[in-house]
């Protein structure tokens, strides 16, 4: 069996504060295979972006990895610092951020930015790096790419900038791409183009993708498997088709019930009562129990169990409840 590109084991991220020790990521484990897209979904504050930042080593102090392991292919990377970490970024892991304008250097032409990244991570000449940069822009669909090599980020539309950022993330041929809400700032038509582009490029290259989003529609269109996060922990993990059509965790079922579906016309959407708890004020027992329609006494007292099947829940959804 081929080993996964990314393997995360019992990852814990802690933030010490004056009043409490916060855990925005709490014992999270998952794998991503070559050519696979894992969608990570949940409400704001669930720990999605923090997990991605921990993988690529972009945690802002005082946040830090307290325990757990992160493996990129056969190399453990959670303890890397300085030069070792710099070598992993770009060549091992590419990153696509939510806002493409802040991801690019406003003082350098885009062709130069991509060429510099290629030169940093691949053993090529300057002329070959420029040729690869041009090919990367053409591959992501930048019109008149050769003429636009000398253009600056502000001279592109939002959708075109995001294409440039994808080219930048993939130009050093990384094994893994982390895409942190890459379509949130784009309109619906451009969003569909960017998702289709990312999906095609990663399938063609065999690149593993960790797609962080709050949009279940994007997950349904793009991902092979989905990881649902709540209050820093994995609530459910499984194939997209299985999770979206027969949610096992009540939180996943609530997310699906609050997602508009074209097939249901103007039917009223369900709503999950309450809101995500603050990290410094997590309830006892299962963190979701104050909002859960299936809460029992065990949920109020005992923390959610380890993953059982697809869900980390004492009382997962039954076939009758899903129907």
Buried (B, 14 or more C-beta within 10 A) or exposed (E): EEEBBBBBBEBBBBBEEEEEEBBBBBBBBBBBBBBBBBBBBBBEBBBBBBBBBBBBBBBEEEBEBBEBBBBBBEEEBBEBEEEEBBEBBBBBBBBBBBBBBEBBEEEBBBBBBBBBBBBBBBEBEEEBBBBBBBBBBBBBBBEEBEEBBEBBBEEBEBBBBBBBBBBBBBBBBBBBBBBBBBBEBBEEEBBBBBBEBBBEBBEEBEBBBBBBBBBBBBBBBBBBBBBBBBBBBBBBBBEBEBBBEBBBBBBBBBBBEEBEEEEEEEEEEEEBEEEBBEBEEBBEBBBBBBBBEBBEEEBEEEBBEEBEEBBBBBBBBEEEEEE
